[in-house]
Amino acid sequence: MKAYIFPGQGAQFSGMGKELYENSALAKELFEKANEILGFRITDIMFEGTAEELKETKVTQPAVFLHSVILAKTLEDFKPEMVAGHSLGEFSALVANGALSFEDGLKLVSKRALAMQKACEIKPSTMAAVLGLEDKIVEDVCASIDGVVVAANYNCPGQLVISGEFSAVEKACEAMKEAGAKRALLLPVGGAFHSPMMEPAREELAAAIEATTFSTPVCPVYQNVTANAVSDPNEIKKNLIIQLTAPVKWTQSVQQMIKDGATLFTEVGPGKVLSGLVNKIDRDAITENA
């Protein structure tokens, strides 16, 4: 079975999507529609912008989403049997499998980006990568720290990202090193994604998700929150709302997809980060980039 996987924030690069725009009439039409929906020419920033411009919150998430979704729509043999996306990538996955329309997906992603930006400004918060520790040790260390700090991204065995209040994350990094971590380093991000610090954004996004029509998808989505196959639109909505304050169970999602028959993972969108993670989760997994 073929599984399609969709990257999240951080995969963006200058020039992304330009080739698609120039070589496909459908891609050009969708990119122009996106410019109208967003109210600014995101294509100018994607194709010609600097790394700094691409890092702007209102740009990054829609840019990665657009690159992934439009690429999927232009693939001739695109017939997904299962999909998953990392964090933001879950929205791309839901458009690709027909649970969400292109327009609604883009509007939700734009709203998500702005809501997360607002939440980041309320209190200093950050994320850190922890390498070389078992999941349980990372979780236990986080639980022992005063303040808000939680395991946020289960990327692959031995690679977790923690998230929370700035001071708590700093303390946790020191404790992780003492517990034997190879590395524990702060990430250059604007806030504590997938932690309780995102509660104001979750509430704002929840209202938008509730007001959006979701359809029964053509294939299951393995959602970050549960790591299980989901096809019921109401359950998809519920998990999508929880996602902002809950951890991304990427390791568990990939393991479940393999258990359910995935034999080939195709990464759709900028970069090759997810393919690399899949290979670390299961050395026998076959990966490719669309």
Summary of the structure (lengths in Angstrom):
residues: 290
radius of gyration: 18.1
end to end distance: 15.8
largest distance: 55.4
contacts: 1057
relative contact order: 0.17
helix: 51%
strand: 17%
